[in-house]
């Protein structure tokens, strides 16, 4: 009614001299009501829209999303990429509601679900086949020599998973080594300070540590089809952000296509963000398998048996018990082109 009164007032102001001008009140109220309804729908539409906010940290397998953002292939008003220091920070942002999606490893997604965070995997970004590593000081040549040693590890699901497998192969208990919690962004300084005998790390930092004399003793080649990097979205936000999720997936594959078809140009662009020399960029991908759209569809289409079995194995090993329903979906790949 306030809007109608305002329109009447404006009508009198616009036509003060036109004493013979008449608007049939039934027509006036009909038009006014229609305009008021349109105004209300516009307001509610604007109020309900919100961008998809995605947390991601520096990792070669996630670089295609950053590249897509850099190239303007992702609509900046609809998709916001929040760069974090580590996977732990990305997961925390999800838990605290600051973002709706994140790039994580499968085991980190399971850890989030264990903490009652509803997450669904919509894309497989890469499969680690050597990119996640245990680096040691020179002189340590066997896993059994880790007994009593200081092992740096990020307090994340992936860190726990790697440490668990390493100790299992070394036939050591957790209390037989000194576990040093150290975030990914602090590993280089901690290593340089001589505070670690070994560290569980990943690219691009692993490459830098090896340049300082660290030696590779164990890597994810010994954990085949276990470490999957994925794009996970809050399950309760999928309907709201369906179109943006598809755009993000399309951006990833567009970046991957650019890398495969024009590697030299891509290397220089990736190098700036990954903080390495351009000629070193291919080395960062030496231990990664990068699934294309068809491989993603095979992995994610129901019942997604291979991924489900891996998730079940991880849960058993980590002694977690969250429900695995709706963990994977291929629905958002349907309209995506290679």
N, C-alpha and C positions, 0 to 999 in steps of 0.2 A: 504494500500500500504506500509506503514511503517513496518508492520509485515512481509510482503512478502520480503521486502528488507533486513530485519534483518535475515530472514531464509536463504536468498541467501548468506549473509555474513557468517553465521554460517556454511553453507554447504561448502564454500570455505575454512574456517578455519579447519573443520573436515577432509577434503580430499585434503590437499594442494599438496600431491605427486601424486595423482591419476589423471594424466593428461588425461588419456583416459576415465575417468569416466564421463558419460554424463547423465543428467536427462532431458528427453523431457520437454520442457518448458510448453507445454499444460498440461502435467501430473503434473508438479511442481506447476503451478498456481492452478490447481484443488485441490491438496492436501493442499496447503497453504491456499486457501480460506476456505476449510472445517475446518481446524484447527483454523483459525481466527474466523469463525462463532461459533465454539464450545467454544472458549475462551470468546467471547462476551456474549454468553448465560450463561456461568458460572458466569461471572462478574455480569450480570444483575440479575441472580437468587440470588446470595449472597447479592446483594444490596437491593433486594426487601424483603428478609426475615427479620422479626423482631419478637421477642418473644411477647407473650401475657402478658401484665403487669396488675396485679390484685391488687387493694387496699382492705385491710380488717383489721378490728380492733378486739380487744379481745371481744369475745362473745361466749357462749357455742355452739350455733347453727352453728358457723363458724369454730369450732374447728376441724372438720373432714377434712377440706381442709389443715389446718396447720399440722395435723397429717399425711396426705398423703404426704406432702412435707418432713416432718421429716423422714418418712419411705422410701423416695426415689421413691415413686410411681408416682411422677410428674416429667417429664423431665426438669431438671433445666435450660437447654439451651433454652427451648421452652416456659416455663411458669415461670414468675417471680412474687412472692407474695411480695407486699410491705405492711408492717405492719404499720398501722396508729394509732393515739391516739383515734380517734372517728369517728363516721359516718360522721360528718360534714367535717372532714379532707379528708375522702375518696371521698365524693361528690365534694369537692373543687379540688382534684387531677383530677377527671374526667373533671370538667369544664375547667381546665387549660391545659388539654391535656397530663398530666404526666402519665396517665394510660388509658387502653382501657376498663377495666371492674372493677366491685366492688361488694362487698357484702353489701347490703343495705336493708332497709325495703321498703315495697311497697310505703308508703307515701313519702319516700325520693326519690325514683325513680320518682314519680309524681312531686315532687318539682324540680328535675333536668330537667324534660321535660318542666315544666313551664318556666324554664330559657333557653329554646331552645336547650337543650342537648338531642340528639337522643339516647334513651336507650330502649333496649328490654330485657325483663325478660326471661331467658332460664332455670331457675331451682328454685324450691321452697325449701329452706334449712330447714325452720322450721315455725311453727305457734305458736305464743305466747299465752299461756293460763295460765298466772300467773307470767311469768318471768319478765314482765315490771311492775314496782310498784310505788306507792306513799308511801313513808315512812315519818313518822311524829315523833315529839318529844312526849315522854310520857305525857299524859294529854289531848291530842287532840284525841277525840274519834268519832267525826262526821265531815263530810265534811264542814258543815256550819261553823264550828269553824275556818276554814281557813281564814275567813274574817280578813283583816288587817295583815295577817301573811306573813313571808318571805318564798317564795317557790323557791327553786333552780331548774332550768331546763336548759338542754342543748338547745342551739339555733339550733335546727334541726327540720325537719318535724315531726319526731316521738315525740319530746318534745312538739311541738305545738299541735299535735293531742291529746296527753295524757292530757295536760293542758286544752285544749278546752273541752274535755269530762268531766274532773273532775269539772271544773267550772260550766258546764251545770248541772251536777247532784247536785252540791251544791247551784244552783240558785244564783250564784255570777257572777258579771261582772269582766272583766280583771282589771279594775281600782280599784277594791275593795280588791285586794291582792297586795303584793309586789313581783313582779317577779324578781328573781335574776339570771341573765344568768351565768351559770357555766358549763364548759366543763366536760365531763365524767371523765377525768383523774384528775380533780381538786375537784371533789365532796367530796371525803373522807376528805381531808385537810380542806375544807370549813366547813364541818359538825363538825369536831373535834374542829374547832376554835369557834364554837357556833354562826356562822353567819346565820344559817338557822333554820326555824321552821319545814320545810317540804322539801322534795326533790323527784323529779321524777327520778328514776334510773332503773337499770337492772343488771342482774347477769353478772360477779361474784361479782360486787361491792355491790349489794343489800344484799348479804349474810354477807359481812363484816360490813355493816352499822347496820344490825340487831344485830350482835354480840356486837355492841357498845351501844345498847339500843333503836335503832330506831324501830318504830312499823309500821307494814303494815296496811294501811287504805283503800287502793284501788289498784287493780291490773288488768291485762289484761284479767282475767276471766270474768270481767264485760264488756269486749269488744270482744265478741266471733267472731272469723273469721274476724278480722280487721287488726291485726298486723302480716303481713307475712314477713319473712326474705327471701331474694331472691338473686340470682346471676344475675346481670344485665350487659349487654355488649353494648358498643356503636353500634347502629344499622348499622352505616356505616363501621364498622370494622368486622362485623360478617362473611362475605364471606372470607376475608383475613385470619381470625383466626379460621375458622370452625373446623379444626382438633384439635387445641389446646383447644377450648371450650369443645369438646367432651372428651378430655383427663382429663380436670379439673373436669368435671361432674363425670366421671368414678372414679377419685380419691376421690371425696366426698363420693360416695356410697361405695367405698372400705373401707374408714375410718369408715363409719356408720356401715358397716357389722362387722368390727373388734370390734367396741364398743358393738354391740349386742351379738356377739359370745364369746368374751373374755373380759368382762367388767373389771375384776380386773387388768389385765395388762394395759388396756387402761386408767383406772383411774389414775394410776401412771404416765403414759406418759402425759395425759392431765393436771395433777396437776401442773407440772413444768411450762407449758406455761400459764395456767390460774392463777398461783400464789396462789393456795389454797392447803390445805392438801388433800391427796388422798381420805381420807374417806369422804370429803365434796363434791367431784365431783358429785356424784349422786344427791345431793341437788340442784345443779345448773340446772339440767335438769327436776326438778319436775314440772316446769310450761311450758314445751315445748313439742309440738307435732312434731315428726320428720318424714315427709312423705317419704315413700319408692319410688322406681321407678314407680310402678304402680299407686300410689296415685298422683305422679307428672304428669303422663300422663293424668289422669282424670282431673286434675286441669288446665293443660296448653293446652290441645287439643282444637282447635277452636270449638265453639266460646268462650271458657273459661268464661262461663257466670258468675260463682260464683266470680271469681277474677275481672271480668269486672264490675260487680255490686258493689263490694267493692271499687274498684278504683273510680267509679262514685260517690259513697257516700262520700268518702274522699275528692274528688275534690269539691263537693258541700259544704261540711262543711268548707273547707279551702278557699273557694271562688276562686278556680283556674279554668282555662278554657282551658288548653292545649288539643290537639287532642289525643285521646286514640287509634288511629290506630297503629297496629303493636306493641302493648305493650307487648304481650305474644307470645311465640312460643314453640311448643313441638318438633320442627324439630331436635334438637340436642340430644334428648332422644332416637331417633330411634335405634341407634347402641349401646346403653349403656346397659350393663348387670347388674342385681341386685348385 
